[in-house]
Amino acid sequence: MGLLEASCAATSEALSGRLEGELRGLRRRRVARHLARCSRCQHTLASLARLVNALRTIRDVEPNNRGSLVDDVLARIREGSTTDGCN
């Protein structure tokens, strides 16, 4: 593997950083180059982007100041489990 090449594993670890615009320098170039030719990693990135957007939408629908996005998602899951007739 060359200096500008990244593996699927290395790219997968960097996808969140890519979405958030946090990758810099050589790592950014490696990930971009890998994504340009790897349909599997492109699909993974697209799936992650959809998930992040969905989670942001959930937070925007019912904003609160109780805690983190994870706390908000867990609260909504718990609310759903008590409203569907299940215990």
C-alpha positions as CSV (number, residue, x, y, z in Angstrom):
1,M,0.0,0.0,0.0
2,G,1.4,3.4,-1.0
3,L,1.8,6.6,1.0
4,L,-1.5,8.0,-0.4
5,E,-3.5,4.8,-0.1
6,A,-5.7,3.8,2.8
7,S,-7.3,0.5,3.6
8,C,-11.1,0.0,4.1
9,A,-10.4,-0.4,7.8
10,A,-8.5,2.9,8.1
11,T,-11.1,4.7,6.0
12,S,-14.0,3.3,8.1
13,E,-12.3,4.7,11.2
14,A,-12.1,8.1,9.6
15,L,-15.6,8.4,8.1
16,S,-17.1,10.3,11.1
17,G,-14.2,12.8,10.9
18,R,-14.8,13.2,7.2
19,L,-18.5,14.0,7.7
20,E,-17.6,16.5,10.4
21,G,-14.8,18.1,8.3
22,E,-12.2,17.2,10.9
23,L,-9.7,15.4,8.6
24,R,-6.6,17.3,7.6
25,G,-3.5,16.8,5.5
26,L,-2.4,13.4,4.4
27,R,-5.1,11.5,6.2
28,R,-7.8,13.5,4.4
29,R,-6.1,12.9,1.0
30,R,-5.8,9.1,1.8
31,V,-9.5,8.8,2.7
32,A,-10.6,10.9,-0.3
33,R,-8.6,8.8,-2.6
34,H,-9.9,5.5,-1.1
35,L,-13.5,6.7,-1.3
36,A,-13.1,7.7,-5.0
37,R,-12.5,4.0,-5.9
38,C,-14.2,1.9,-3.2
39,S,-17.9,1.5,-3.6
40,R,-18.2,-0.4,-0.3
41,C,-16.8,2.6,1.7
42,Q,-18.8,5.0,-0.4
43,H,-21.9,3.1,0.7
44,T,-20.8,3.1,4.3
45,L,-20.2,6.8,4.2
46,A,-23.6,7.5,2.7
47,S,-25.3,5.3,5.3
48,L,-23.5,7.1,8.1
49,A,-24.5,10.4,6.7
50,R,-28.1,9.4,6.6
51,L,-28.0,8.2,10.1
52,V,-26.3,11.4,11.4
53,N,-28.9,13.5,9.5
54,A,-31.8,11.4,11.0
55,L,-30.4,11.8,14.5
56,R,-30.1,15.5,14.0
57,T,-33.7,15.6,12.8
58,I,-34.9,13.8,15.9
59,R,-33.1,16.4,18.1
60,D,-34.5,19.3,16.0
61,V,-38.1,18.0,16.3
62,E,-38.1,17.9,20.1
63,P,-35.3,20.1,21.4
64,N,-34.5,20.0,25.1
65,N,-31.7,20.9,27.3
66,R,-31.5,17.7,29.3
67,G,-28.4,16.3,27.8
68,S,-26.6,15.0,24.8
69,L,-28.0,13.7,21.5
70,V,-27.5,10.1,22.8
71,D,-29.6,11.0,25.9
72,D,-32.3,12.4,23.6
73,V,-32.4,9.3,21.4
74,L,-32.6,7.0,24.4
75,A,-35.4,9.0,25.9
76,R,-37.4,8.8,22.7
77,I,-36.9,5.1,22.5
78,R,-38.0,4.7,26.1
79,E,-41.1,6.9,25.4
80,G,-41.9,4.7,22.4
81,S,-41.7,1.5,24.4
82,T,-44.2,2.8,27.0
83,T,-46.7,4.0,24.4
84,D,-46.9,0.9,22.2
85,G,-48.5,-1.3,24.9
86,C,-45.3,-3.2,25.7
87,N,-43.6,-3.2,29.1
